[in-house]
Amino acid sequence: MPGVFTDEPDFYPPGELGEDSYTFNPHEKAIVNVGSVGQPRDHDPRASYAILHDDRVEFCRLAYDVDVTAKQIKAIPELHDWLGDRLYEGR
């Protein structure tokens, strides 16, 4: 799941951040999970990535053709169809 874990300890998903950006605090540690293409686990099927700036991390989303990817997964007999189906739901 995309977001920032801090040593408070807290977790900040992109939707809770102003302008989908987290500004680093020089007095804390932070772990950034950028999400993924295909399985971001936050119920948003778009690809998830992040841009790291000197003072902050910016989370971005990009639509991709989920249908093509799901069909390719389903065409592989060794894989379960639900692996393709879940891409539509971003889980």
PyMOL Python script that loads the backbone (N, CA, C, O; Angstrom):
from pymol import cmd

cmd.read_pdbstr("""\
ATOM      1  N   MET A   1       0.846  -1.178   0.000  1.00  0.00           N
ATOM      2  CA  MET A   1       0.000   0.000   0.000  1.00  0.00           C
ATOM      3  C   MET A   1       0.892   1.241   0.000  1.00  0.00           C
ATOM      4  O   MET A   1       1.780   1.358   0.844  1.00  0.00           O
ATOM      5  N   PRO A   2       0.668   2.169  -0.935  1.00  0.00           N
ATOM      6  CA  PRO A   2       1.499   3.359  -0.985  1.00  0.00           C
ATOM      7  C   PRO A   2       1.283   4.255   0.230  1.00  0.00           C
ATOM      8  O   PRO A   2       0.170   4.372   0.743  1.00  0.00           O
ATOM      9  N   GLY A   3       2.350   4.876   0.673  1.00  0.00           N
ATOM     10  CA  GLY A   3       2.267   5.798   1.789  1.00  0.00           C
ATOM     11  C   GLY A   3       3.599   5.954   2.490  1.00  0.00           C
ATOM     12  O   GLY A   3       4.625   5.443   2.040  1.00  0.00           O
ATOM     13  N   VAL A   4       3.561   6.676   3.609  1.00  0.00           N
ATOM     14  CA  VAL A   4       4.763   6.953   4.390  1.00  0.00           C
ATOM     15  C   VAL A   4       4.545   6.465   5.819  1.00  0.00           C
ATOM     16  O   VAL A   4       3.555   6.802   6.468  1.00  0.00           O
ATOM     17  N   PHE A   5       5.490   5.668   6.287  1.00  0.00           N
ATOM     18  CA  PHE A   5       5.528   5.242   7.686  1.00  0.00           C
ATOM     19  C   PHE A   5       6.541   6.130   8.401  1.00  0.00           C
ATOM     20  O   PHE A   5       7.657   6.313   7.915  1.00  0.00           O
ATOM     21  N   THR A   6       6.160   6.680   9.551  1.00  0.00           N
ATOM     22  CA  THR A   6       7.091   7.500  10.324  1.00  0.00           C
ATOM     23  C   THR A   6       7.368   6.838  11.660  1.00  0.00           C
ATOM     24  O   THR A   6       6.720   5.856  12.024  1.00  0.00           O
ATOM     25  N   ASP A   7       8.331   7.379  12.386  1.00  0.00           N
ATOM     26  CA  ASP A   7       8.685   6.788  13.676  1.00  0.00           C
ATOM     27  C   ASP A   7       7.830   7.311  14.821  1.00  0.00           C
ATOM     28  O   ASP A   7       8.199   7.143  15.983  1.00  0.00           O
ATOM     29  N   GLU A   8       6.687   7.945  14.522  1.00  0.00           N
ATOM     30  CA  GLU A   8       5.799   8.441  15.572  1.00  0.00           C
ATOM     31  C   GLU A   8       5.110   7.335  16.379  1.00  0.00           C
ATOM     32  O   GLU A   8       4.968   7.596  17.574  1.00  0.00           O
ATOM     33  N   PRO A   9       4.676   6.202  15.972  1.00  0.00           N
ATOM     34  CA  PRO A   9       4.574   5.642  14.620  1.00  0.00           C
ATOM     35  C   PRO A   9       3.226   5.972  13.993  1.00  0.00           C
ATOM     36  O   PRO A   9       2.179   5.841  14.628  1.00  0.00           O
ATOM     37  N   ASP A  10       3.270   6.389  12.779  1.00  0.00           N
ATOM     38  CA  ASP A  10       2.061   6.698  12.017  1.00  0.00           C
ATOM     39  C   ASP A  10       2.254   6.248  10.578  1.00  0.00           C
ATOM     40  O   ASP A  10       3.375   6.046  10.111  1.00  0.00           O
ATOM     41  N   PHE A  11       1.123   6.097   9.884  1.00  0.00           N
ATOM     42  CA  PHE A  11       1.139   5.776   8.462  1.00  0.00           C
ATOM     43  C   PHE A  11       0.282   6.810   7.757  1.00  0.00           C
ATOM     44  O   PHE A  11      -0.847   7.079   8.167  1.00  0.00           O
ATOM     45  N   TYR A  12       0.823   7.386   6.697  1.00  0.00           N
ATOM     46  CA  TYR A  12       0.119   8.404   5.937  1.00  0.00           C
ATOM     47  C   TYR A  12      -0.067   7.939   4.493  1.00  0.00           C
ATOM     48  O   TYR A  12       0.891   7.964   3.721  1.00  0.00           O
ATOM     49  N   PRO A  13      -1.274   7.517   4.109  1.00  0.00           N
ATOM     50  CA  PRO A  13      -1.518   7.175   2.697  1.00  0.00           C
ATOM     51  C   PRO A  13      -1.615   8.455   1.876  1.00  0.00           C
ATOM     52  O   PRO A  13      -1.941   9.511   2.418  1.00  0.00           O
ATOM     53  N   PRO A  14      -1.337   8.378   0.576  1.00  0.00           N
ATOM     54  CA  PRO A  14      -1.354   9.578  -0.264  1.00  0.00           C
ATOM     55  C   PRO A  14      -2.641  10.390  -0.173  1.00  0.00           C
ATOM     56  O   PRO A  14      -2.591  11.619  -0.215  1.00  0.00           O
ATOM     57  N   GLY A  15      -3.788   9.735  -0.049  1.00  0.00           N
ATOM     58  CA  GLY A  15      -5.060  10.445   0.015  1.00  0.00           C
ATOM     59  C   GLY A  15      -5.215  11.325   1.233  1.00  0.00           C
ATOM     60  O   GLY A  15      -6.057  12.223   1.239  1.00  0.00           O
ATOM     61  N   GLU A  16      -4.418  11.088   2.273  1.00  0.00           N
ATOM     62  CA  GLU A  16      -4.484  11.912   3.486  1.00  0.00           C
ATOM     63  C   GLU A  16      -3.443  13.020   3.492  1.00  0.00           C
ATOM     64  O   GLU A  16      -3.381  13.811   4.434  1.00  0.00           O
ATOM     65  N   LEU A  17      -2.636  13.082   2.459  1.00  0.00           N
ATOM     66  CA  LEU A  17      -1.580  14.083   2.383  1.00  0.00           C
ATOM     67  C   LEU A  17      -2.010  15.233   1.489  1.00  0.00           C
ATOM     68  O   LEU A  17      -2.637  15.009   0.454  1.00  0.00           O
ATOM     69  N   GLY A  18      -1.689  16.429   1.864  1.00  0.00           N
ATOM     70  CA  GLY A  18      -1.989  17.580   1.020  1.00  0.00           C
ATOM     71  C   GLY A  18      -1.258  17.463  -0.307  1.00  0.00           C
ATOM     72  O   GLY A  18      -0.040  17.287  -0.333  1.00  0.00           O
ATOM     73  N   GLU A  19      -1.988  17.557  -1.399  1.00  0.00           N
ATOM     74  CA  GLU A  19      -1.445  17.458  -2.756  1.00  0.00           C
ATOM     75  C   GLU A  19      -0.660  16.166  -2.978  1.00  0.00           C
ATOM     76  O   GLU A  19       0.282  16.146  -3.772  1.00  0.00           O
ATOM     77  N   ASP A  20      -1.032  15.099  -2.295  1.00  0.00           N
ATOM     78  CA  ASP A  20      -0.388  13.792  -2.433  1.00  0.00           C
ATOM     79  C   ASP A  20       1.125  13.865  -2.248  1.00  0.00           C
ATOM     80  O   ASP A  20       1.874  13.165  -2.929  1.00  0.00           O
ATOM     81  N   SER A  21       1.572  14.718  -1.321  1.00  0.00           N
ATOM     82  CA  SER A  21       2.993  14.903  -1.083  1.00  0.00           C
ATOM     83  C   SER A  21       3.262  14.887   0.422  1.00  0.00           C
ATOM     84  O   SER A  21       2.497  15.450   1.205  1.00  0.00           O
ATOM     85  N   TYR A  22       4.355  14.236   0.814  1.00  0.00           N
ATOM     86  CA  TYR A  22       4.758  14.212   2.217  1.00  0.00           C
ATOM     87  C   TYR A  22       6.078  14.959   2.348  1.00  0.00           C
ATOM     88  O   TYR A  22       7.061  14.606   1.696  1.00  0.00           O
ATOM     89  N   THR A  23       6.103  15.994   3.192  1.00  0.00           N
ATOM     90  CA  THR A  23       7.327  16.757   3.430  1.00  0.00           C
ATOM     91  C   THR A  23       8.087  16.122   4.577  1.00  0.00           C
ATOM     92  O   THR A  23       7.540  15.900   5.657  1.00  0.00           O
ATOM     93  N   PHE A  24       9.350  15.835   4.330  1.00  0.00           N
ATOM     94  CA  PHE A  24      10.172  15.180   5.342  1.00  0.00           C
ATOM     95  C   PHE A  24      10.486  16.123   6.500  1.00  0.00           C
ATOM     96  O   PHE A  24      10.682  17.323   6.311  1.00  0.00           O
ATOM     97  N   ASN A  25      10.530  15.551   7.697  1.00  0.00           N
ATOM     98  CA  ASN A  25      10.951  16.250   8.900  1.00  0.00           C
ATOM     99  C   ASN A  25      12.377  15.780   9.186  1.00  0.00           C
ATOM    100  O   ASN A  25      12.601  14.578   9.326  1.00  0.00           O
ATOM    101  N   PRO A  26      13.340  16.686   9.275  1.00  0.00           N
ATOM    102  CA  PRO A  26      14.729  16.261   9.466  1.00  0.00           C
ATOM    103  C   PRO A  26      14.985  15.549  10.792  1.00  0.00           C
ATOM    104  O   PRO A  26      16.049  14.960  10.983  1.00  0.00           O
ATOM    105  N   HIS A  27      14.013  15.598  11.713  1.00  0.00           N
ATOM    106  CA  HIS A  27      14.189  14.982  13.026  1.00  0.00           C
ATOM    107  C   HIS A  27      13.482  13.639  13.168  1.00  0.00           C
ATOM    108  O   HIS A  27      13.384  13.109  14.274  1.00  0.00           O
ATOM    109  N   GLU A  28      12.994  13.087  12.073  1.00  0.00           N
ATOM    110  CA  GLU A  28      12.318  11.796  12.131  1.00  0.00           C
ATOM    111  C   GLU A  28      12.789  10.891  11.009  1.00  0.00           C
ATOM    112  O   GLU A  28      13.324  11.340   9.996  1.00  0.00           O
ATOM    113  N   LYS A  29      12.575   9.616  11.220  1.00  0.00           N
ATOM    114  CA  LYS A  29      12.848   8.632  10.179  1.00  0.00           C
ATOM    115  C   LYS A  29      11.545   8.350   9.455  1.00  0.00           C
ATOM    116  O   LYS A  29      10.471   8.372  10.055  1.00  0.00           O
ATOM    117  N   ALA A  30      11.648   8.083   8.157  1.00  0.00           N
ATOM    118  CA  ALA A  30      10.457   7.781   7.371  1.00  0.00           C
ATOM    119  C   ALA A  30      10.775   6.661   6.389  1.00  0.00           C
ATOM    120  O   ALA A  30      11.855   6.613   5.800  1.00  0.00           O
ATOM    121  N   ILE A  31       9.808   5.764   6.227  1.00  0.00           N
ATOM    122  CA  ILE A  31       9.894   4.708   5.225  1.00  0.00           C
ATOM    123  C   ILE A  31       8.804   4.987   4.200  1.00  0.00           C
ATOM    124  O   ILE A  31       7.638   5.157   4.555  1.00  0.00           O
ATOM    125  N   VAL A  32       9.188   5.033   2.929  1.00  0.00           N
ATOM    126  CA  VAL A  32       8.249   5.341   1.861  1.00  0.00           C
ATOM    127  C   VAL A  32       7.955   4.073   1.072  1.00  0.00           C
ATOM    128  O   VAL A  32       8.865   3.418   0.563  1.00  0.00           O
ATOM    129  N   ASN A  33       6.674   3.735   0.978  1.00  0.00           N
ATOM    130  CA  ASN A  33       6.232   2.640   0.119  1.00  0.00           C
ATOM    131  C   ASN A  33       5.568   3.289  -1.086  1.00  0.00           C
ATOM    132  O   ASN A  33       4.549   3.966  -0.947  1.00  0.00           O
ATOM    133  N   VAL A  34       6.139   3.086  -2.267  1.00  0.00           N
ATOM    134  CA  VAL A  34       5.635   3.765  -3.458  1.00  0.00           C
ATOM    135  C   VAL A  34       4.408   3.099  -4.073  1.00  0.00           C
ATOM    136  O   VAL A  34       3.796   3.662  -4.980  1.00  0.00           O
ATOM    137  N   GLY A  35       4.041   1.920  -3.601  1.00  0.00           N
ATOM    138  CA  GLY A  35       2.935   1.177  -4.195  1.00  0.00           C
ATOM    139  C   GLY A  35       3.478   0.303  -5.306  1.00  0.00           C
ATOM    140  O   GLY A  35       4.607  -0.179  -5.219  1.00  0.00           O
ATOM    141  N   SER A  36       2.698   0.094  -6.339  1.00  0.00           N
ATOM    142  CA  SER A  36       3.153  -0.768  -7.423  1.00  0.00           C
ATOM    143  C   SER A  36       2.288  -0.572  -8.660  1.00  0.00           C
ATOM    144  O   SER A  36       1.273   0.122  -8.633  1.00  0.00           O
ATOM    145  N   VAL A  37       2.714  -1.194  -9.723  1.00  0.00           N
ATOM    146  CA  VAL A  37       1.888  -1.272 -10.918  1.00  0.00           C
ATOM    147  C   VAL A  37       1.146  -2.599 -10.815  1.00  0.00           C
ATOM    148  O   VAL A  37       1.772  -3.659 -10.789  1.00  0.00           O
ATOM    149  N   GLY A  38      -0.160  -2.550 -10.756  1.00  0.00           N
ATOM    150  CA  GLY A  38      -0.938  -3.775 -10.755  1.00  0.00           C
ATOM    151  C   GLY A  38      -1.535  -4.178  -9.440  1.00  0.00           C
ATOM    152  O   GLY A  38      -2.665  -4.666  -9.411  1.00  0.00           O
ATOM    153  N   GLN A  39      -0.833  -3.999  -8.357  1.00  0.00           N
ATOM    154  CA  GLN A  39      -1.369  -4.426  -7.069  1.00  0.00           C
ATOM    155  C   GLN A  39      -1.043  -3.422  -5.971  1.00  0.00           C
ATOM    156  O   GLN A  39      -0.356  -3.771  -5.011  1.00  0.00           O
ATOM    157  N   PRO A  40      -1.518  -2.184  -6.088  1.00  0.00           N
ATOM    158  CA  PRO A  40      -1.192  -1.186  -5.081  1.00  0.00           C
ATOM    159  C   PRO A  40      -1.866  -1.416  -3.726  1.00  0.00           C
ATOM    160  O   PRO A  40      -1.495  -0.779  -2.740  1.00  0.00           O
ATOM    161  N   ARG A  41      -2.850  -2.318  -3.663  1.00  0.00           N
ATOM    162  CA  ARG A  41      -3.497  -2.732  -2.417  1.00  0.00           C
ATOM    163  C   ARG A  41      -4.322  -1.657  -1.721  1.00  0.00           C
ATOM    164  O   ARG A  41      -4.669  -1.815  -0.550  1.00  0.00           O
ATOM    165  N   ASP A  42      -4.637  -0.584  -2.405  1.00  0.00           N
ATOM    166  CA  ASP A  42      -5.444   0.456  -1.766  1.00  0.00           C
ATOM    167  C   ASP A  42      -6.749   0.714  -2.521  1.00  0.00           C
ATOM    168  O   ASP A  42      -7.355   1.776  -2.376  1.00  0.00           O
ATOM    169  N   HIS A  43      -7.177  -0.253  -3.321  1.00  0.00           N
ATOM    170  CA  HIS A  43      -8.432  -0.209  -4.072  1.00  0.00           C
ATOM    171  C   HIS A  43      -8.448   0.871  -5.154  1.00  0.00           C
ATOM    172  O   HIS A  43      -9.511   1.353  -5.545  1.00  0.00           O
ATOM    173  N   ASP A  44      -7.282   1.239  -5.623  1.00  0.00           N
ATOM    174  CA  ASP A  44      -7.148   2.158  -6.756  1.00  0.00           C
ATOM    175  C   ASP A  44      -6.344   1.405  -7.814  1.00  0.00           C
ATOM    176  O   ASP A  44      -5.143   1.209  -7.627  1.00  0.00           O
ATOM    177  N   PRO A  45      -6.960   0.975  -8.919  1.00  0.00           N
ATOM    178  CA  PRO A  45      -6.270   0.114  -9.886  1.00  0.00           C
ATOM    179  C   PRO A  45      -5.188   0.799 -10.716  1.00  0.00           C
ATOM    180  O   PRO A  45      -4.459   0.124 -11.443  1.00  0.00           O
ATOM    181  N   ARG A  46      -5.068   2.112 -10.627  1.00  0.00           N
ATOM    182  CA  ARG A  46      -4.030   2.791 -11.408  1.00  0.00           C
ATOM    183  C   ARG A  46      -2.638   2.443 -10.887  1.00  0.00           C
ATOM    184  O   ARG A  46      -2.473   2.081  -9.722  1.00  0.00           O
ATOM    185  N   ALA A  47      -1.652   2.555 -11.753  1.00  0.00           N
ATOM    186  CA  ALA A  47      -0.264   2.336 -11.338  1.00  0.00           C
ATOM    187  C   ALA A  47       0.111   3.401 -10.313  1.00  0.00           C
ATOM    188  O   ALA A  47      -0.305   4.554 -10.421  1.00  0.00           O
ATOM    189  N   SER A  48       0.891   3.006  -9.331  1.00  0.00           N
ATOM    190  CA  SER A  48       1.312   3.917  -8.276  1.00  0.00           C
ATOM    191  C   SER A  48       2.832   4.028  -8.296  1.00  0.00           C
ATOM    192  O   SER A  48       3.539   3.022  -8.351  1.00  0.00           O
ATOM    193  N   TYR A  49       3.318   5.249  -8.249  1.00  0.00           N
ATOM    194  CA  TYR A  49       4.762   5.472  -8.160  1.00  0.00           C
ATOM    195  C   TYR A  49       5.003   6.763  -7.385  1.00  0.00           C
ATOM    196  O   TYR A  49       4.056   7.481  -7.061  1.00  0.00           O
ATOM    197  N   ALA A  50       6.250   7.057  -7.092  1.00  0.00           N
ATOM    198  CA  ALA A  50       6.579   8.251  -6.322  1.00  0.00           C
ATOM    199  C   ALA A  50       7.786   8.943  -6.932  1.00  0.00           C
ATOM    200  O   ALA A  50       8.644   8.316  -7.552  1.00  0.00           O
ATOM    201  N   ILE A  51       7.825  10.243  -6.739  1.00  0.00           N
ATOM    202  CA  ILE A  51       8.972  11.043  -7.143  1.00  0.00           C
ATOM    203  C   ILE A  51       9.608  11.581  -5.870  1.00  0.00           C
ATOM    204  O   ILE A  51       8.953  12.245  -5.067  1.00  0.00           O
ATOM    205  N   LEU A  52      10.880  11.289  -5.697  1.00  0.00           N
ATOM    206  CA  LEU A  52      11.604  11.714  -4.505  1.00  0.00           C
ATOM    207  C   LEU A  52      12.286  13.047  -4.780  1.00  0.00           C
ATOM    208  O   LEU A  52      13.127  13.160  -5.671  1.00  0.00           O
ATOM    209  N   HIS A  53      11.910  14.050  -4.001  1.00  0.00           N
ATOM    210  CA  HIS A  53      12.531  15.374  -4.064  1.00  0.00           C
ATOM    211  C   HIS A  53      13.451  15.509  -2.847  1.00  0.00           C
ATOM    212  O   HIS A  53      13.418  14.661  -1.956  1.00  0.00           O
ATOM    213  N   ASP A  54      14.251  16.539  -2.801  1.00  0.00           N
ATOM    214  CA  ASP A  54      15.162  16.723  -1.662  1.00  0.00           C
ATOM    215  C   ASP A  54      14.421  16.818  -0.327  1.00  0.00           C
ATOM    216  O   ASP A  54      14.898  16.309   0.686  1.00  0.00           O
ATOM    217  N   ASP A  55      13.263  17.465  -0.326  1.00  0.00           N
ATOM    218  CA  ASP A  55      12.558  17.727   0.922  1.00  0.00           C
ATOM    219  C   ASP A  55      11.239  16.973   1.081  1.00  0.00           C
ATOM    220  O   ASP A  55      10.590  17.072   2.122  1.00  0.00           O
ATOM    221  N   ARG A  56      10.848  16.234   0.071  1.00  0.00           N
ATOM    222  CA  ARG A  56       9.527  15.585   0.128  1.00  0.00           C
ATOM    223  C   ARG A  56       9.465  14.437  -0.859  1.00  0.00           C
ATOM    224  O   ARG A  56      10.343  14.261  -1.704  1.00  0.00           O
ATOM    225  N   VAL A  57       8.385  13.652  -0.725  1.00  0.00           N
ATOM    226  CA  VAL A  57       8.084  12.594  -1.677  1.00  0.00           C
ATOM    227  C   VAL A  57       6.699  12.888  -2.248  1.00  0.00           C
ATOM    228  O   VAL A  57       5.761  13.185  -1.507  1.00  0.00           O
ATOM    229  N   GLU A  58       6.584  12.803  -3.544  1.00  0.00           N
ATOM    230  CA  GLU A  58       5.336  13.093  -4.241  1.00  0.00           C
ATOM    231  C   GLU A  58       4.778  11.789  -4.815  1.00  0.00           C
ATOM    232  O   GLU A  58       5.451  11.110  -5.590  1.00  0.00           O
ATOM    233  N   PHE A  59       3.557  11.447  -4.437  1.00  0.00           N
ATOM    234  CA  PHE A  59       2.907  10.229  -4.923  1.00  0.00           C
ATOM    235  C   PHE A  59       2.128  10.527  -6.192  1.00  0.00           C
ATOM    236  O   PHE A  59       1.449  11.549  -6.291  1.00  0.00           O
ATOM    237  N   CYS A  60       2.232   9.626  -7.160  1.00  0.00           N
ATOM    238  CA  CYS A  60       1.591   9.831  -8.462  1.00  0.00           C
ATOM    239  C   CYS A  60       0.808   8.580  -8.854  1.00  0.00           C
ATOM    240  O   CYS A  60       1.127   7.471  -8.426  1.00  0.00           O
ATOM    241  N   ARG A  61      -0.210   8.776  -9.663  1.00  0.00           N
ATOM    242  CA  ARG A  61      -1.020   7.690 -10.213  1.00  0.00           C
ATOM    243  C   ARG A  61      -1.094   7.844 -11.718  1.00  0.00           C
ATOM    244  O   ARG A  61      -1.099   8.952 -12.255  1.00  0.00           O
ATOM    245  N   LEU A  62      -1.153   6.695 -12.386  1.00  0.00           N
ATOM    246  CA  LEU A  62      -1.213   6.684 -13.833  1.00  0.00           C
ATOM    247  C   LEU A  62      -2.091   5.521 -14.272  1.00  0.00           C
ATOM    248  O   LEU A  62      -1.846   4.374 -13.897  1.00  0.00           O
ATOM    249  N   ALA A  63      -3.107   5.816 -15.060  1.00  0.00           N
ATOM    250  CA  ALA A  63      -3.981   4.756 -15.568  1.00  0.00           C
ATOM    251  C   ALA A  63      -3.216   3.907 -16.584  1.00  0.00           C
ATOM    252  O   ALA A  63      -2.384   4.414 -17.337  1.00  0.00           O
ATOM    253  N   TYR A  64      -3.509   2.621 -16.589  1.00  0.00           N
ATOM    254  CA  TYR A  64      -2.954   1.724 -17.596  1.00  0.00           C
ATOM    255  C   TYR A  64      -4.046   0.749 -17.994  1.00  0.00           C
ATOM    256  O   TYR A  64      -5.085   0.688 -17.337  1.00  0.00           O
ATOM    257  N   ASP A  65      -3.833  -0.011 -19.052  1.00  0.00           N
ATOM    258  CA  ASP A  65      -4.855  -0.912 -19.560  1.00  0.00           C
ATOM    259  C   ASP A  65      -4.924  -2.180 -18.708  1.00  0.00           C
ATOM    260  O   ASP A  65      -4.265  -3.178 -19.001  1.00  0.00           O
ATOM    261  N   VAL A  66      -5.722  -2.124 -17.662  1.00  0.00           N
ATOM    262  CA  VAL A  66      -5.872  -3.245 -16.733  1.00  0.00           C
ATOM    263  C   VAL A  66      -6.422  -4.464 -17.463  1.00  0.00           C
ATOM    264  O   VAL A  66      -6.030  -5.592 -17.164  1.00  0.00           O
ATOM    265  N   ASP A  67      -7.321  -4.252 -18.408  1.00  0.00           N
ATOM    266  CA  ASP A  67      -7.948  -5.358 -19.121  1.00  0.00           C
ATOM    267  C   ASP A  67      -6.916  -6.214 -19.862  1.00  0.00           C
ATOM    268  O   ASP A  67      -6.979  -7.443 -19.820  1.00  0.00           O
ATOM    269  N   VAL A  68      -5.984  -5.572 -20.529  1.00  0.00           N
ATOM    270  CA  VAL A  68      -4.940  -6.311 -21.250  1.00  0.00           C
ATOM    271  C   VAL A  68      -4.113  -7.146 -20.278  1.00  0.00           C
ATOM    272  O   VAL A  68      -3.840  -8.318 -20.536  1.00  0.00           O
ATOM    273  N   THR A  69      -3.722  -6.550 -19.178  1.00  0.00           N
ATOM    274  CA  THR A  69      -2.894  -7.258 -18.198  1.00  0.00           C
ATOM    275  C   THR A  69      -3.656  -8.418 -17.569  1.00  0.00           C
ATOM    276  O   THR A  69      -3.111  -9.513 -17.427  1.00  0.00           O
ATOM    277  N   ALA A  70      -4.915  -8.188 -17.191  1.00  0.00           N
ATOM    278  CA  ALA A  70      -5.724  -9.257 -16.591  1.00  0.00           C
ATOM    279  C   ALA A  70      -5.888 -10.425 -17.563  1.00  0.00           C
ATOM    280  O   ALA A  70      -5.799 -11.582 -17.154  1.00  0.00           O
ATOM    281  N   LYS A  71      -6.125 -10.139 -18.838  1.00  0.00           N
ATOM    282  CA  LYS A  71      -6.268 -11.207 -19.837  1.00  0.00           C
ATOM    283  C   LYS A  71      -4.971 -11.989 -20.010  1.00  0.00           C
ATOM    284  O   LYS A  71      -5.006 -13.205 -20.198  1.00  0.00           O
ATOM    285  N   GLN A  72      -3.834 -11.311 -19.949  1.00  0.00           N
ATOM    286  CA  GLN A  72      -2.549 -12.008 -20.057  1.00  0.00           C
ATOM    287  C   GLN A  72      -2.333 -12.946 -18.871  1.00  0.00           C
ATOM    288  O   GLN A  72      -1.822 -14.054 -19.038  1.00  0.00           O
ATOM    289  N   ILE A  73      -2.716 -12.510 -17.692  1.00  0.00           N
ATOM    290  CA  ILE A  73      -2.597 -13.362 -16.502  1.00  0.00           C
ATOM    291  C   ILE A  73      -3.506 -14.577 -16.639  1.00  0.00           C
ATOM    292  O   ILE A  73      -3.092 -15.702 -16.356  1.00  0.00           O
ATOM    293  N   LYS A  74      -4.734 -14.351 -17.070  1.00  0.00           N
ATOM    294  CA  LYS A  74      -5.699 -15.449 -17.202  1.00  0.00           C
ATOM    295  C   LYS A  74      -5.308 -16.440 -18.298  1.00  0.00           C
ATOM    296  O   LYS A  74      -5.760 -17.584 -18.284  1.00  0.00           O
ATOM    297  N   ALA A  75      -4.481 -16.015 -19.238  1.00  0.00           N
ATOM    298  CA  ALA A  75      -4.038 -16.907 -20.315  1.00  0.00           C
ATOM    299  C   ALA A  75      -2.945 -17.875 -19.865  1.00  0.00           C
ATOM    300  O   ALA A  75      -2.593 -18.798 -20.600  1.00  0.00           O
ATOM    301  N   ILE A  76      -2.416 -17.674 -18.679  1.00  0.00           N
ATOM    302  CA  ILE A  76      -1.368 -18.556 -18.159  1.00  0.00           C
ATOM    303  C   ILE A  76      -2.042 -19.622 -17.298  1.00  0.00           C
ATOM    304  O   ILE A  76      -2.554 -19.298 -16.226  1.00  0.00           O
ATOM    305  N   PRO A  77      -2.057 -20.878 -17.730  1.00  0.00           N
ATOM    306  CA  PRO A  77      -2.797 -21.924 -17.024  1.00  0.00           C
ATOM    307  C   PRO A  77      -2.340 -22.140 -15.573  1.00  0.00           C
ATOM    308  O   PRO A  77      -3.133 -22.556 -14.728  1.00  0.00           O
ATOM    309  N   GLU A  78      -1.096 -21.865 -15.293  1.00  0.00           N
ATOM    310  CA  GLU A  78      -0.570 -22.103 -13.942  1.00  0.00           C
ATOM    311  C   GLU A  78      -1.018 -21.040 -12.934  1.00  0.00           C
ATOM    312  O   GLU A  78      -0.842 -21.222 -11.729  1.00  0.00           O
ATOM    313  N   LEU A  79      -1.589 -19.942 -13.410  1.00  0.00           N
ATOM    314  CA  LEU A  79      -2.039 -18.871 -12.521  1.00  0.00           C
ATOM    315  C   LEU A  79      -3.552 -18.908 -12.345  1.00  0.00           C
ATOM    316  O   LEU A  79      -4.287 -19.221 -13.282  1.00  0.00           O
ATOM    317  N   HIS A  80      -4.006 -18.591 -11.158  1.00  0.00           N
ATOM    318  CA  HIS A  80      -5.441 -18.517 -10.884  1.00  0.00           C
ATOM    319  C   HIS A  80      -6.031 -17.248 -11.506  1.00  0.00           C
ATOM    320  O   HIS A  80      -5.382 -16.202 -11.532  1.00  0.00           O
ATOM    321  N   ASP A  81      -7.259 -17.347 -12.005  1.00  0.00           N
ATOM    322  CA  ASP A  81      -7.928 -16.199 -12.624  1.00  0.00           C
ATOM    323  C   ASP A  81      -8.084 -15.026 -11.662  1.00  0.00           C
ATOM    324  O   ASP A  81      -8.076 -13.875 -12.098  1.00  0.00           O
ATOM    325  N   TRP A  82      -8.226 -15.289 -10.367  1.00  0.00           N
ATOM    326  CA  TRP A  82      -8.438 -14.197  -9.408  1.00  0.00           C
ATOM    327  C   TRP A  82      -7.244 -13.257  -9.362  1.00  0.00           C
ATOM    328  O   TRP A  82      -7.392 -12.106  -8.954  1.00  0.00           O
ATOM    329  N   LEU A  83      -6.061 -13.714  -9.770  1.00  0.00           N
ATOM    330  CA  LEU A  83      -4.899 -12.821  -9.819  1.00  0.00           C
ATOM    331  C   LEU A  83      -5.109 -11.722 -10.863  1.00  0.00           C
ATOM    332  O   LEU A  83      -4.657 -10.592 -10.676  1.00  0.00           O
ATOM    333  N   GLY A  84      -5.786 -12.048 -11.946  1.00  0.00           N
ATOM    334  CA  GLY A  84      -6.133 -11.041 -12.940  1.00  0.00           C
ATOM    335  C   GLY A  84      -7.330 -10.217 -12.521  1.00  0.00           C
ATOM    336  O   GLY A  84      -7.358  -9.003 -12.724  1.00  0.00           O
ATOM    337  N   ASP A  85      -8.331 -10.880 -11.931  1.00  0.00           N
ATOM    338  CA  ASP A  85      -9.558 -10.185 -11.515  1.00  0.00           C
ATOM    339  C   ASP A  85      -9.282  -9.099 -10.487  1.00  0.00           C
ATOM    340  O   ASP A  85      -9.914  -8.043 -10.522  1.00  0.00           O
ATOM    341  N   ARG A  86      -8.361  -9.336  -9.583  1.00  0.00           N
ATOM    342  CA  ARG A  86      -8.133  -8.376  -8.506  1.00  0.00           C
ATOM    343  C   ARG A  86      -7.485  -7.097  -8.976  1.00  0.00           C
ATOM    344  O   ARG A  86      -7.507  -6.094  -8.263  1.00  0.00           O
ATOM    345  N   LEU A  87      -6.896  -7.111 -10.188  1.00  0.00           N
ATOM    346  CA  LEU A  87      -6.292  -5.898 -10.729  1.00  0.00           C
ATOM    347  C   LEU A  87      -7.331  -4.815 -10.963  1.00  0.00           C
ATOM    348  O   LEU A  87      -7.035  -3.628 -10.826  1.00  0.00           O
ATOM    349  N   TYR A  88      -8.556  -5.219 -11.319  1.00  0.00           N
ATOM    350  CA  TYR A  88      -9.626  -4.244 -11.556  1.00  0.00           C
ATOM    351  C   TYR A  88      -9.987  -3.477 -10.284  1.00  0.00           C
ATOM    352  O   TYR A  88     -10.463  -2.344 -10.353  1.00  0.00           O
ATOM    353  N   GLU A  89      -9.766  -4.080  -9.157  1.00  0.00           N
ATOM    354  CA  GLU A  89     -10.121  -3.479  -7.867  1.00  0.00           C
ATOM    355  C   GLU A  89      -8.934  -2.865  -7.154  1.00  0.00           C
ATOM    356  O   GLU A  89      -9.111  -2.271  -6.091  1.00  0.00           O
ATOM    357  N   GLY A  90      -7.740  -2.984  -7.691  1.00  0.00           N
ATOM    358  CA  GLY A  90      -6.561  -2.443  -7.039  1.00  0.00           C
ATOM    359  C   GLY A  90      -6.262  -3.084  -5.711  1.00  0.00           C
ATOM    360  O   GLY A  90      -5.940  -2.410  -4.732  1.00  0.00           O
ATOM    361  N   ARG A  91      -6.374  -4.441  -5.689  1.00  0.00           N
ATOM    362  CA  ARG A  91      -6.085  -5.134  -4.417  1.00  0.00           C
ATOM    363  C   ARG A  91      -5.165  -6.304  -4.628  1.00  0.00           C
ATOM    364  O   ARG A  91      -4.818  -6.997  -3.672  1.00  0.00           O
TER     365      ARG A  91
END
""", "prot")
cmd.dss("prot")
cmd.show_as("cartoon", "prot")
cmd.util.cbc("prot")
cmd.orient("prot")
